[in-house]
Amino acid sequence: MRKLTEYPILSLKERDRRWALTRKEMAARGLDALVLFGWPSMWDFNIANARYLCPIGGNAENNVLVFPLEGEPTSFIYSPVFTDYWKGAQNWVADVRPRKGTFGDSVVGRLNELKLTKGKVGIDGLAGPLDPDGWTPHSSFTRIKDSLPGVELVNLQDMMEKLRVIKSDEEIAALDKAAKLGDLMLSTCRDVARPGVKECEVYAAMMHTMLANGGEEPTLFLFAADKHPYPHPFRVPTTRPLEKGDMIICEMHPKFGGYYTHVERTFCLGEPEPRYLDIYEACLAAYREGLALFKPGTKISSAMNAVRDVITGSGFGICEAGIHGHGLASLEYPRYRHHALGADEGALKAIGDEFRPGMVFAMNIDLFDPKWHNGETGCVFAETITITQDGARRMHSFSTDFQKLPV
């Protein structure tokens, strides 16, 4: 079996940087090992912590990682039929094993091998500021706890997510590639969506474009088409043929090597109703305000409140408007979303209320007119942005214009 050298993996230098950063934090917290439950749920977002230290993931693969303070880490994957492939597809972690029994059993066995029958072991996915539900299976946690009574299991909360906030140059390069995939997907929608073409055919063509150009499944891709679609995309395209006058709104997280960007656009087959153009222009005005204000040292809250004021001053309503971090997952730090400030209350306290170079986040602005169609339709717009040493850089290059398609 050949080595899968074309599989997108970052350098060993990048691996060593991450491992050193993580182990420094582990030592500061008195942790002897981490157990990171890379669980392929929420479009693979919940594998991000494990994938940050061991680049196994994609196509809904499990990556349950035992990462000791000293010694070699071990990744447990779902099935023995994939083991040799993963050993050949990446060079960060040599010890790749299929689960033996349950994942909980596998973790217990490895901790015993490491003679970690006492001490402190940190576990992610037990609920924290960014994910109050968590994702680590209760049965796995219970199995570890009952089998190793001398081990203190510690909820990592958002330890790993904080380490992932500032992206390296290699990570930003991967995100740039994901952004290019998003641009190609939007171009496909522009070129394929016509009266008589089914919604699902447009969606499939866009997804084909991402995969055929090196993208990775699973990923988030929301799509809605109607004369007056709700002001946020739906999860599932239908088999209905498109018609003249239909609006298309879509949100994609194009994904390359595990890294997601976020882009949204609004299309119309033919000439849109004029109010849609007004709503879309309000989206762009808010976006331009943010792009001008996002600079290192600027307060996140102040910049985003200025964005909000542009929207409310124009008389439009917010379906969604805010920023959220992107990398090996969506909804990372930094987070400040006007439609979900209650959920994001602790986000600024966790990482500080200022933009820093190396942050990457999506800015999405989905608006409606509360006095038009009962506020039940609108436009969407989003871009992925990275903070540089002197400002903000948009990572996508597709036109920001409202997309009027020929009929």
C-alpha positions in Angstrom: 0.0 0.0 0.0 1.4 3.4 -1.0 1.8 6.3 1.4 -1.1 8.7 0.9 1.2 11.6 0.4 -1.5 13.7 -1.3 -3.6 13.7 1.8 -3.4 17.3 3.2 -1.3 17.2 6.3 0.6 20.1 7.9 4.3 19.9 8.7 6.0 18.1 11.6 7.2 21.6 12.7 3.6 22.6 13.1 2.9 19.3 15.0 5.8 20.0 17.4 4.6 23.6 18.0 1.1 22.4 18.9 2.4 19.5 21.1 4.7 21.8 23.0 2.0 24.4 23.5 -0.4 21.8 24.7 2.0 20.1 27.1 3.0 23.4 28.6 -0.6 24.0 29.4 -1.0 20.5 30.7 2.0 21.0 33.0 0.6 24.2 34.3 -2.7 22.4 35.2 -1.0 19.4 36.7 -2.4 17.0 34.0 -0.7 13.7 33.3 -2.6 13.0 30.1 -5.5 14.2 27.9 -8.3 12.1 26.5 -9.7 13.9 23.6 -13.0 12.5 22.2 -12.7 13.2 18.5 -16.4 12.4 17.8 -17.7 12.9 14.2 -20.8 14.9 15.1 -22.0 18.4 14.3 -20.4 18.2 10.8 -17.2 17.0 12.4 -16.8 20.1 14.6 -16.5 17.8 17.6 -13.3 16.1 16.3 -11.4 19.4 16.2 -9.5 19.2 19.5 -8.2 15.7 18.7 -7.5 16.6 15.1 -5.4 19.6 16.3 -2.9 17.1 17.8 -3.4 14.2 15.5 -4.6 14.9 11.9 -7.0 11.9 11.6 -10.4 12.9 10.5 -12.8 13.5 7.7 -15.5 11.2 6.2 -16.9 10.9 9.8 -13.9 9.1 11.2 -13.5 8.8 15.0 -10.2 10.0 16.6 -10.2 9.3 20.3 -6.8 10.5 21.3 -4.8 9.6 24.4 -2.2 12.3 24.7 0.3 11.9 27.6 2.4 14.6 29.2 5.4 12.4 28.3 5.6 9.7 25.7 3.8 9.0 22.5 0.1 9.6 21.9 -2.3 7.0 20.7 -5.3 7.5 18.4 -8.2 5.0 18.5 -10.2 4.9 15.3 -13.5 3.1 14.6 -12.5 0.0 12.7 -9.4 -2.2 12.0 -10.0 -2.0 8.3 -8.9 1.7 8.3 -5.8 1.4 10.5 -3.2 0.9 7.8 -4.7 3.7 5.7 -4.5 6.2 8.6 -0.9 5.2 9.3 -0.1 5.9 5.7 -2.1 9.1 5.4 -0.4 11.1 8.2 3.0 11.2 9.9 2.1 12.9 13.2 1.1 9.9 15.3 2.6 6.5 14.7 0.4 4.6 17.2 -3.0 4.3 15.5 -5.2 1.5 16.7 -8.8 0.3 16.1 -10.9 0.4 19.2 -10.8 -2.8 21.2 -14.2 -3.4 22.9 -15.6 0.1 23.5 -13.8 3.4 23.1 -13.9 3.6 26.9 -12.2 0.1 27.2 -9.6 1.2 24.7 -8.8 4.4 26.6 -8.6 2.4 29.9 -6.2 -0.1 28.3 -3.9 2.6 27.0 -3.8 4.5 30.3 -2.9 1.3 32.0 -0.1 0.8 29.5 1.2 4.2 30.4 1.0 3.3 34.1 -1.4 6.2 34.6 -3.6 4.5 37.2 -3.3 7.5 39.4 -3.0 11.2 38.8 -5.0 13.7 36.8 -6.4 13.1 33.3 -8.2 15.9 31.4 -11.2 15.0 29.1 -12.8 17.2 26.5 -16.4 17.2 25.4 -17.9 17.2 28.9 -19.6 20.5 28.3 -18.0 23.9 28.4 -18.5 27.5 27.5 -18.6 26.9 23.7 -20.7 23.7 23.9 -22.8 23.5 27.0 -24.2 20.1 25.9 -20.9 18.4 25.4 -20.4 15.4 23.1 -18.3 12.8 25.0 -20.5 9.6 25.5 -21.6 9.1 29.1 -20.9 5.4 28.8 -17.3 6.1 27.8 -16.7 8.5 30.7 -18.3 6.1 33.2 -16.2 3.2 31.9 -13.0 5.2 32.4 -14.1 6.5 35.8 -15.2 3.0 37.1 -12.1 1.2 35.7 -9.5 3.7 37.1 -10.8 4.8 40.5 -7.3 6.2 41.3 -7.5 8.7 38.4 -9.0 12.1 38.8 -10.9 12.9 35.7 -10.9 16.7 34.9 -13.2 18.5 32.6 -11.0 20.5 30.2 -13.8 23.0 29.6 -12.3 25.1 26.8 -8.6 24.5 27.3 -8.0 23.2 23.8 -10.3 25.7 22.2 -8.3 28.6 23.7 -5.1 27.0 22.4 -6.6 27.0 18.9 -7.6 30.7 18.8 -4.6 32.1 17.1 -3.9 30.4 13.8 -0.4 29.7 12.5 0.8 30.6 9.0 0.2 26.9 8.0 -3.3 27.0 9.3 -4.1 30.2 7.5 -2.7 28.7 4.3 -5.1 25.7 4.7 -8.0 28.1 5.4 -7.1 30.1 2.2 -7.5 26.8 0.3 -10.9 26.2 1.9 -11.9 29.8 1.0 -11.0 29.1 -2.7 -13.3 26.0 -2.6 -16.1 28.3 -1.4 -15.5 30.7 -4.2 -15.7 27.8 -6.7 -19.0 26.6 -5.1 -20.6 30.0 -5.4 -19.4 30.2 -9.1 -21.1 26.8 -9.7 -24.4 28.1 -8.2 -24.1 31.1 -10.5 -23.5 29.0 -13.6 -25.9 26.1 -12.9 -29.0 27.5 -11.2 -31.6 28.2 -14.0 -35.3 27.7 -14.4 -36.1 24.0 -14.7 -33.0 22.8 -12.9 -33.9 21.1 -9.6 -32.8 22.6 -6.3 -31.0 19.3 -5.5 -29.2 19.4 -8.8 -27.8 22.8 -8.0 -26.8 21.7 -4.5 -25.2 18.5 -5.8 -23.2 20.5 -8.4 -21.9 22.8 -5.7 -20.9 19.9 -3.5 -19.3 18.1 -6.4 -17.2 21.2 -7.1 -15.9 21.2 -3.5 -15.1 17.5 -3.5 -13.7 17.4 -7.0 -11.2 20.2 -6.1 -9.9 18.5 -3.0 -12.5 19.3 -0.4 -13.6 17.1 2.5 -16.9 15.7 3.8 -18.8 16.1 6.0 -19.3 19.8 6.1 -22.1 22.2 6.8 -24.0 23.3 3.7 -27.4 25.0 4.0 -29.6 25.9 1.1 -33.0 27.3 0.5 -34.9 28.3 -2.7 -38.3 29.9 -3.0 -40.0 33.1 -4.2 -39.7 34.4 -0.6 -37.4 32.1 1.4 -37.1 32.6 5.2 -34.2 34.9 6.1 -31.9 31.9 6.8 -31.1 28.8 4.7 -32.7 25.4 5.3 -30.7 22.2 5.7 -32.1 20.2 2.8 -32.6 21.0 -0.9 -35.7 19.6 -2.5 -36.4 18.0 -5.9 -38.5 21.0 -7.0 -37.5 22.6 -10.3 -36.4 26.2 -9.9 -38.6 28.9 -11.5 -38.0 32.4 -12.8 -38.1 34.8 -9.8 -36.9 32.3 -7.3 -34.4 33.5 -4.6 -31.6 31.2 -3.5 -29.9 31.7 -0.2 -27.0 29.5 0.8 -24.5 29.1 3.6 -21.5 26.9 3.1 -18.5 25.9 5.2 -16.1 24.8 2.5 -13.6 22.4 4.1 -10.0 21.5 3.2 -7.9 19.2 5.3 -10.2 19.6 8.2 -10.3 23.4 8.0 -13.6 25.3 7.4 -14.3 28.7 6.2 -17.8 30.2 6.0 -19.4 32.1 3.1 -23.0 33.1 2.3 -24.6 34.7 -0.7 -28.0 35.6 -2.1 -29.0 34.8 -5.7 -32.1 35.5 -7.8 -33.2 33.8 -11.0 -33.9 37.0 -13.0 -34.7 40.4 -11.5 -35.4 40.4 -7.8 -38.1 42.4 -6.0 -36.5 45.8 -5.2 -36.8 45.4 -1.5 -34.4 42.4 -1.6 -31.8 44.7 -3.1 -32.3 47.2 -0.3 -31.9 44.4 2.3 -28.8 43.1 0.7 -27.2 46.5 0.5 -27.8 46.8 4.3 -25.9 43.5 4.7 -23.0 44.9 2.7 -23.0 48.2 4.6 -22.7 46.3 7.9 -20.0 44.2 6.5 -18.0 47.2 5.2 -18.3 48.8 8.7 -16.9 45.7 10.3 -14.0 45.2 7.8 -12.9 48.8 8.4 -13.0 48.5 12.2 -11.4 45.0 12.7 -7.8 45.7 13.6 -5.3 44.3 16.2 -6.1 45.9 19.6 -9.6 47.0 18.7 -12.3 46.0 21.1 -14.4 43.2 19.6 -17.5 44.4 21.4 -17.1 48.0 20.3 -16.6 47.0 16.7 -19.5 44.7 16.7 -21.8 47.2 18.4 -20.9 49.6 15.7 -21.9 47.0 13.1 -25.2 46.5 14.9 -25.9 50.3 14.9 -25.4 50.4 11.1 -28.1 47.7 10.8 -30.6 49.1 13.3 -30.1 52.6 11.9 -31.2 51.4 8.5 -34.4 50.0 10.0 -33.8 46.4 9.2 -34.1 43.4 11.5 -31.4 40.9 12.5 -31.9 37.2 11.8 -28.2 36.6 12.4 -25.4 39.1 12.7 -22.1 38.6 14.4 -18.7 36.9 14.3 -17.6 33.4 15.2 -14.2 31.7 14.9 -13.2 29.3 12.2 -10.5 26.7 11.9 -10.9 22.9 12.6 -14.5 23.7 13.6 -17.0 26.5 13.3 -18.3 28.4 16.3 -14.8 28.7 17.7 -13.4 31.7 19.6 -13.7 34.6 19.0 -17.5 34.8 19.3 -19.8 37.8 19.4 -23.2 37.3 17.8 -26.0 39.8 18.3 -28.5 37.1 17.8 -27.0 34.9 20.5 -25.3 37.2 23.0 -26.7 35.2 25.9 -24.8 32.1 24.7 -21.7 34.2 24.0 -21.5 36.1 27.3 -18.4 34.3 28.5 -16.6 34.3 25.2 -14.9 37.6 25.5 -14.0 37.0 29.1 -12.4 33.7 28.1 -10.0 35.2 25.5 -10.1 39.0 26.0 -12.1 41.7 24.3 -9.7 42.5 21.4 -8.8 41.4 18.0 -5.3 39.8 17.6 -3.3 38.8 14.6 -3.9 35.3 13.6 -7.6 35.2 14.5 -9.9 33.8 11.8 -13.6 34.2 12.0 -16.7 34.4 9.9 -18.8 37.6 9.8 -22.4 36.7 8.8 -25.2 39.2 8.3 -28.6 37.8 7.6 -31.3 40.6 7.6 -35.0 41.2 6.9 -37.4 44.0 6.8 -39.9 43.6 9.6 -42.4 45.7 7.7 -42.2 43.6 4.5 -43.8 40.1 4.2 -44.1 40.1 8.0 -40.3 39.9 8.3 -40.5 36.3 7.0 -38.0 36.7 4.2 -34.6 38.3 3.6 -31.1 38.1 2.4 -27.9 36.5 3.6 -24.2 37.5 3.4 -21.1 36.1 5.0 -17.3 36.2 4.6 -14.4 34.7 6.4 -11.9 37.2 7.7 -8.4 36.9 9.2 -6.8 39.6 11.3 -3.3 40.6 10.1 -0.7 42.8 11.7 -2.3 45.9 10.5 -6.0 45.2 9.7 -8.4 42.6 8.4 -8.2 40.5 5.2 -11.2 38.9 3.5 -10.2 35.3 2.6 -12.8 34.8 -0.1 -12.6 36.4 -3.5 -16.1 35.8 -5.0 -17.9 39.0 -5.8 -19.8 40.6 -2.9 -22.6 41.8 -5.3 -26.1 40.5 -5.2 -26.2 37.7 -7.8 -28.8 38.2 -10.6 -28.9 35.0 -12.7 -29.9 34.9 -16.4 -33.2 33.2 -17.2 
